Amino acid sequence: MYEVVPDPERGRERKSRILVVDDERSIRDVLSIMLTRAGYEVDQAEGGEAALECIERSLYDLVITDLSMPKVGGMDVLKRTKESSPSTAVIIITAFGTADTAVEAMKLGALDYITKPFKNEEIKIVVHNALERRRLEDENRFLREEARSRYGFANLVGRSRAMTEVYDLIKKLQDNRANVLIIGESGTGKEMVAKAIHYNGIRKDAPFVTVNCGAIPEHLIESELFGHRKGAFTGAVANKPGLFQLADGGTIFLDEIGEMPLNTQVKLLRAIQERSFRNLGGVEDIHVNVRLLAATNRDLAQEVKEGRFREDLYYRLNVIQITVPPLRERMEDLRLLVEHFVEQFSEEYGKTITGVSDEAMSVLQAHEFPGNIRELANIMERAVALESGNRITTSSLSPELLKKTHARRSRLPVELPESGLNLDQTLARVERQLIQDALDRAQGVKTRAAEMLGITFRSFRYRLKKLGMESEDEETTEDT
């Protein structure tokens, strides 16, 4: 049976590598044979000097070294190992163990200290525990780095003015604990913004706890937030910490805060004001240090007026407000977002898709995306999953999307709806549709499309960039 550990650097599993260091060949051989049979990859070093050469040359998960050796002793091997690879576990073995040397070895970073003679089963257990601890430490480090990368600014895609304003606010919020209210339509990426605030701030190594206030039944939400004591209600068979306790020292993100019942809002307000609360059934105050982020797709100011949301809680939450724009108001970011999702899902599905055809992109640009970024992600995942070539084509887009786009292109708004409209957005949509129609008729030749529209080629290229229909890195020379 093999002992394997996750290899974060390669994303696959491998056998653990162990270096056995001892100037007595019999000890080296016994340990090497035993550990090799247990499924480990084992190297030997016949003393401290040889061990230092091995450490410089290779990376090990675990070093097992004798303490007393001529010229270079076990303490020197320990020091050099930790200098070269701090995450490598080290176990010291000696026939002359004392409390002082054990303490010194532990201070220098040794994971364990074993005296001779030892039992094989004892060594196996110590080695297993050491490698398991190493695995968990590596895994936690990898997950922290992955979280920082995944929720850093790099994952908030867009160069539009609206997104630049969001980035600027996040930067200003990195080193303070002000409460933040994130507002925006469903699917715009409010949780991604919350994670970017957390993972780019001073609490990035502390917990980030998400609470979907709309998904928790009303009779359970207080218990989920603040925990309960055994016997507090029917079914409370044991003490349970609340999500505020789990977030202590870090950030708690209250998603869909507008769905929270009024009676729970009262207790949340007290927890924010006092920075403390009581478990259900508890009699002692529990103090926590959490950063509070909240998000909603509702107009909370209107909810306050209509009595569905507490005014005092609204002002407590709304210290800093970040508005995440809907996709239809940042269509110049569409191409960047499409490229981002193609790359992401191609990696997930093990494909080598490098881009999107002009025809498929025109279909996407003509769509209004009522579901925002979430809808776009869904469309692109489906397209990547179904595409058999190296570029996304219209054949991989859903029939419903193609039908909607065709219907929208077949008519232009000529009358003012009863409900009114956004003139800038409507004009931009009409302009985008006419430019795309001209490109389609001109078979992609921009000079011909510009002539059809009665504008100069330079003006045509400017409009393409303004509407996000051409990436900045495309050739700027005139089509021939």
C-alpha positions in Angstrom: 0.0 0.0 0.0 1.5 3.3 -1.1 1.7 6.5 1.0 1.0 9.4 -1.4 0.8 13.1 -0.8 -0.8 15.8 -3.0 1.8 17.6 -5.0 0.4 21.2 -5.3 3.2 22.2 -7.7 2.2 19.6 -10.3 -1.5 19.1 -9.5 -1.1 15.3 -9.2 -0.2 12.7 -6.6 3.4 11.3 -6.1 5.2 9.1 -3.7 6.8 10.8 -0.8 10.6 11.2 -0.9 12.7 10.4 2.2 16.4 10.9 2.9 17.9 8.5 5.5 21.1 9.8 7.0 23.3 7.7 9.3 27.0 6.8 9.4 26.1 3.2 10.3 25.3 1.2 7.2 23.2 -1.3 9.0 20.8 1.4 10.3 20.5 3.0 6.9 19.8 -0.3 5.3 17.1 -1.3 7.8 15.3 2.0 7.5 15.6 2.1 3.7 14.2 -1.4 3.2 11.4 -0.9 5.7 10.3 2.5 4.2 10.7 1.3 0.6 8.4 -1.6 1.3 5.9 0.9 2.8 5.8 2.6 -0.5 8.1 5.5 -0.1 10.9 6.7 -2.4 14.1 6.5 -0.3 17.6 7.9 -0.7 20.6 7.1 1.6 23.4 9.4 2.8 26.4 7.7 4.7 27.0 10.7 6.9 26.4 14.4 7.4 28.6 15.6 4.5 26.9 13.3 2.0 23.5 14.4 3.4 24.3 18.1 2.7 25.1 17.2 -0.9 21.8 15.4 -1.3 19.9 18.3 0.2 21.5 20.7 -2.2 20.8 18.4 -5.2 17.2 17.2 -4.4 14.0 18.2 -2.6 12.8 15.8 0.1 9.5 15.6 2.0 11.2 14.1 5.0 14.8 13.8 6.3 15.6 11.1 9.0 19.0 11.8 10.4 21.2 10.4 13.1 22.3 13.0 15.7 25.9 12.0 16.4 28.1 11.7 13.2 31.7 12.7 12.5 32.5 16.1 10.9 28.9 17.1 10.1 26.3 16.1 12.8 22.6 15.8 12.8 22.0 19.3 14.1 23.9 20.7 11.1 21.9 18.5 8.7 18.7 19.8 10.4 19.8 23.5 10.1 20.8 23.1 6.4 17.6 21.3 5.5 15.5 24.0 7.0 17.5 26.7 5.3 17.2 25.0 2.0 13.6 23.8 2.2 11.6 25.1 5.3 8.7 22.8 4.6 10.7 19.6 4.7 10.0 17.6 7.8 13.0 16.4 9.9 13.2 13.5 12.4 16.3 13.2 14.7 17.4 9.7 15.8 20.1 9.2 18.5 21.4 6.6 20.9 22.3 9.3 23.4 19.1 11.4 23.8 18.8 14.0 26.5 16.1 16.5 27.3 18.4 19.4 26.3 19.3 18.1 22.9 15.6 17.3 22.2 14.6 20.8 23.1 17.4 22.3 20.9 16.3 20.1 18.0 12.7 21.2 18.3 13.7 24.8 18.4 15.6 24.4 15.2 12.6 22.9 13.5 12.8 19.1 14.1 9.4 17.5 14.0 10.2 14.6 16.2 13.1 13.1 18.3 13.5 9.3 18.6 16.0 7.4 20.7 17.7 4.1 19.7 16.9 1.3 19.9 13.6 1.9 18.2 10.8 -0.4 16.9 10.0 -0.6 13.3 6.3 0.0 13.9 7.2 3.1 15.9 9.2 4.5 13.1 6.4 3.8 10.6 3.9 5.7 12.7 6.2 8.7 13.2 7.0 8.8 9.5 3.3 8.6 8.5 2.4 11.4 11.0 5.3 13.6 9.8 4.3 13.2 6.2 0.6 13.8 6.9 1.5 17.0 8.7 3.7 18.1 5.8 0.9 17.3 3.4 -1.7 19.3 5.3 0.7 22.3 5.6 1.5 22.2 1.9 -2.2 21.9 1.1 -3.2 24.8 3.3 -0.4 26.9 1.8 -1.5 26.0 -1.7 -5.1 26.7 -1.0 -4.3 30.1 0.5 -2.2 31.0 -2.6 -4.9 29.7 -4.9 -7.5 31.8 -3.1 -5.4 34.9 -3.4 -4.9 34.4 -7.1 -8.4 33.3 -7.8 -10.0 36.2 -6.0 -7.4 38.8 -6.7 -7.9 41.7 -9.1 -6.9 39.4 -12.0 -10.2 37.5 -11.7 -12.3 40.7 -11.9 -12.1 41.1 -15.6 -12.7 44.4 -17.4 -11.2 47.7 -18.4 -14.4 49.7 -18.5 -14.7 52.9 -16.5 -17.4 51.3 -14.3 -15.0 48.4 -13.4 -12.1 50.7 -12.9 -14.1 52.5 -10.2 -14.8 49.2 -8.5 -11.0 48.3 -8.5 -10.2 51.7 -7.0 -12.6 51.3 -4.2 -11.3 47.8 -3.4 -7.8 49.2 -3.2 -8.9 51.9 -0.7 -10.6 49.3 1.4 -7.6 46.9 1.8 -6.3 48.1 5.1 -9.4 49.1 7.0 -12.4 47.3 8.6 -15.3 49.5 7.4 -18.5 47.7 6.6 -19.2 47.5 2.9 -22.5 47.1 1.1 -22.2 45.6 -2.4 -25.2 46.2 -4.6 -25.9 44.9 -8.1 -28.2 42.7 -10.1 -28.1 38.9 -9.8 -25.1 37.4 -11.6 -23.0 40.5 -11.7 -20.2 39.1 -9.5 -21.0 40.6 -6.1 -19.4 37.7 -4.2 -16.3 37.9 -6.4 -15.9 41.6 -5.3 -16.4 40.6 -1.7 -13.6 37.9 -2.0 -11.3 40.4 -3.7 -11.8 42.8 -0.8 -10.9 40.0 1.7 -8.0 38.3 -0.1 -6.3 41.6 -1.0 -6.6 43.0 2.6 -4.9 42.6 5.9 -7.3 39.7 6.8 -6.3 37.6 3.8 -4.9 34.7 5.9 -8.0 34.6 8.2 -11.3 32.9 7.4 -13.7 34.1 4.8 -17.2 32.9 5.6 -20.1 33.3 3.2 -23.8 33.3 4.4 -26.5 33.1 1.8 -29.3 34.8 3.7 -31.9 33.8 1.1 -31.1 30.1 1.2 -31.4 29.5 5.0 -34.9 28.9 6.4 -36.2 31.7 8.6 -36.4 29.5 11.7 -32.7 28.4 11.3 -30.9 31.6 10.3 -30.4 32.9 13.8 -28.9 29.6 14.9 -26.7 29.5 11.8 -25.4 33.0 12.4 -24.9 32.9 16.2 -24.8 29.2 17.1 -26.8 27.5 19.8 -26.4 25.6 23.0 -27.5 22.0 23.6 -31.2 21.8 24.3 -31.9 25.4 23.1 -34.6 24.0 20.8 -35.9 20.6 19.6 -33.2 18.9 17.7 -30.3 20.9 19.3 -28.5 17.7 20.6 -25.1 19.4 21.0 -23.5 22.8 21.2 -22.9 24.4 17.8 -20.8 27.5 17.0 -22.3 30.1 14.8 -20.8 31.4 11.5 -19.8 34.6 13.3 -17.6 32.6 15.6 -16.1 30.7 12.6 -15.3 34.0 11.0 -13.5 35.4 14.0 -10.5 37.4 13.0 -11.6 37.3 9.3 -14.5 38.3 7.2 -18.2 37.4 7.1 -20.0 38.0 3.9 -23.8 38.2 4.2 -25.1 37.6 0.6 -28.7 38.6 -0.2 -28.9 40.5 3.0 -32.3 41.9 1.8 -33.8 38.5 2.4 -33.0 38.5 6.1 -36.1 38.4 8.4 -36.8 41.5 10.5 -36.4 39.7 13.9 -33.0 38.5 12.9 -32.0 42.0 11.7 -32.4 43.2 15.2 -29.9 40.7 16.6 -27.5 41.3 13.7 -27.6 45.0 14.5 -26.7 44.3 18.1 -23.9 42.0 17.0 -22.5 44.8 14.7 -22.8 47.5 17.4 -21.5 45.5 20.3 -19.2 43.2 18.4 -20.7 40.5 20.5 -23.7 38.2 20.7 -25.1 35.2 22.5 -25.7 31.7 21.2 -29.4 30.6 21.2 -29.9 29.3 24.7 -26.7 30.9 25.9 -26.3 33.4 28.8 -22.7 34.7 28.1 -21.7 37.2 25.5 -19.3 36.0 22.9 -16.9 38.7 21.5 -15.7 38.4 18.0 -13.5 40.5 15.6 -15.0 40.3 12.1 -15.1 42.4 9.0 -18.6 42.6 7.7 -19.4 42.6 4.0 -23.0 42.4 2.7 -24.6 42.2 -0.7 -28.0 42.6 -2.2 -29.8 42.8 -5.5 -32.6 44.8 -3.9 -33.0 48.5 -3.4 -32.5 48.6 0.3 -33.4 52.2 0.7 -36.8 51.4 -0.8 -37.1 48.4 1.4 -36.5 50.7 4.4 -39.3 53.0 3.2 -41.7 50.1 2.9 -40.8 48.7 6.3 -39.2 45.5 5.2 -35.7 46.4 6.3 -34.5 48.2 9.4 -33.2 51.7 8.8 -30.6 51.6 11.6 -29.2 48.3 10.2 -29.1 49.8 6.7 -26.9 52.7 7.8 -24.7 50.3 9.7 -24.1 48.1 6.7 -23.9 51.0 4.1 -20.8 52.7 5.4 -19.1 52.1 2.1 -21.1 51.2 -1.0 -19.8 49.5 -4.1 -22.1 49.2 -7.1 -21.3 46.3 -9.5 -22.5 47.3 -13.0 -24.7 44.9 -15.1 -23.0 43.4 -18.1 -25.2 45.4 -20.5 -23.7 48.6 -19.1 -20.1 47.4 -19.7 -20.3 45.7 -23.0 -16.8 47.0 -23.9 -15.6 44.3 -21.5 -17.5 41.5 -23.2 -14.6 40.4 -25.4 -12.2 40.2 -22.4 -14.8 38.3 -20.4 -15.4 35.8 -23.3 -11.6 35.2 -23.6 -11.3 34.7 -19.9 -14.1 32.1 -19.8 -12.8 30.3 -22.9 -9.4 30.0 -21.2 -10.9 28.9 -17.9 -13.2 26.3 -19.2 -10.7 25.0 -21.9 -8.4 24.2 -19.0 -11.1 22.6 -17.0 -12.3 20.4 -19.9 -8.8 19.6 -21.1 -9.3 21.3 -24.5 -7.1 23.6 -26.6 -9.6 26.2 -27.7 -7.8 29.5 -28.5 -10.6 31.9 -29.3 -14.1 32.7 -30.7 -15.1 33.1 -34.3 -16.3 36.6 -35.5 -19.7 35.2 -36.2 -20.1 33.7 -32.7 -18.7 36.9 -31.1 -21.3 39.0 -33.0 -24.1 36.8 -31.6 -22.8 37.4 -28.1 -22.5 41.1 -28.7 -26.1 41.3 -29.8 -27.3 39.6 -26.6 -28.5 41.7 -23.6 -27.4 39.2 -20.9 -30.3 39.6 -18.4 -28.4 37.0 -16.2 -25.2 39.1 -16.4 -21.7 37.5 -15.9 -23.3 34.3 -14.5 -25.3 33.8 -17.8 -22.2 34.5 -19.9 -20.2 32.0 -17.9 -22.9 29.4 -18.5 -23.0 30.1 -22.2 -19.3 29.8 -22.6 -19.0 26.6 -20.5 -21.6 25.0 -22.8 -19.8 26.2 -25.9 -16.4 24.9 -24.7 -17.9 21.6 -23.7 -19.5 21.1 -27.2 -16.9 22.7 -29.4 -14.9 20.1 -31.4 -12.6 22.6 -33.1 -10.0 25.1 -31.8 -12.3 28.1 -31.9 -15.9 28.7 -30.6 -18.4 28.8 -33.4 -22.1 29.5 -33.5 -22.8 25.8 -33.8 -21.7 25.5 -30.1 -24.0 28.3 -28.9 -27.4 27.4 -27.7 -30.3 27.5 -30.2 -32.3 29.7 -27.8 -29.5 32.3 -27.8 -29.3 32.3 -31.6 -33.0 32.6 -31.9 -33.2 35.6 -29.5 -30.3 37.3 -31.3 -31.9 36.9 -34.7 -35.2 38.2 -33.4 -33.5 41.2 -31.8 -31.5 42.0 -35.0 -34.7 41.9 -37.1 -36.2 45.0 -35.4 -34.9 48.4 -34.2 -36.7 50.4 -31.5 -38.6 53.2 -33.3 -41.1 54.1 -30.6 -40.7 55.2 -27.0 -42.0 52.4 -24.7 -44.5 53.4 -22.0 -42.0 52.5 -19.3 -39.3 54.7 -21.0 -35.8 53.6 -21.9 -32.1 54.4 -21.4 -31.3 56.5 -24.5 -27.5 56.0 -24.3 -27.8 52.2 -24.0 -30.5 52.0 -26.7 -28.4 54.1 -29.2 -25.3 52.0 -28.4 -27.3 48.8 -29.1 -28.6 50.2 -32.4 -25.1 51.4 -33.4 -23.6 48.0 -32.5 -26.3 46.1 -34.5 -25.8 48.3 -37.6 -22.0 48.0 -37.5 -22.3 44.2 -37.2 -24.8 44.0 -40.0 -22.4 46.1 -42.2 -19.5 43.8 -41.3 -21.6 40.7 -42.1 -22.5 42.1 -45.5 -18.9 43.2 -46.2 -17.7 39.7 -45.1 -15.6 41.2 -42.4 -13.8 43.8 -44.6 -13.9 47.0 -42.5 -13.2 49.5 -45.3 -16.3 48.2 -47.1 -18.4 48.2 -43.9 -17.3 51.8 -43.2 -18.4 52.9 -46.8 -21.8 51.2 -46.3 -22.3 53.3 -43.1 -21.1 56.5 -44.8 -18.2 57.1 -42.3 -14.5 57.1 -42.5 -12.4 54.1 -41.8 -10.8 55.9 -38.8 -14.3 56.7 -37.4 -15.3 53.1 -38.0 -12.3 51.7 -36.1 -13.0 54.2 -33.2 -16.6 53.0 -32.9 -15.5 49.4 -32.9 -13.2 49.9 -30.0 -15.7 52.1 -28.1 -18.4 49.4 -28.4 -16.0 46.6 -27.4 -16.3 45.0 -30.8 -12.5 44.9 -31.4 -9.7 44.1 -28.9 -7.0 46.7 -28.4 -4.3 44.3 -29.6 -5.8 43.7 -33.1 -4.0 45.2 -36.1 -4.7 48.8 -36.6 -3.9 48.9 -40.3 -6.6 49.3 -42.9 -8.2 46.1 -44.2 -7.4 45.2 -47.8 
